[in-house]
Amino acid sequence: MHRLAEAVVEMSLMTEAEARKIIDPMLMTDPARMAAAIHAFRAGKAAKA
């Protein structure tokens, strides 16, 4: 896991699984795919709340 992912997990901002999905260097190079991943992440968070 990348250091950034480790940091967000330690700060309890994301679970390890969420961090692995969102904090992906290859994903971050594709704005459309990144936007879709963020949308899915937010929808998942909203559903759990």
Secondary structure by P-SEA (a helix, b strand, c coil): ccaaaaaaaaaccccaaaaaacccaaaaacaaaaaaaaaaaaaaaaaac
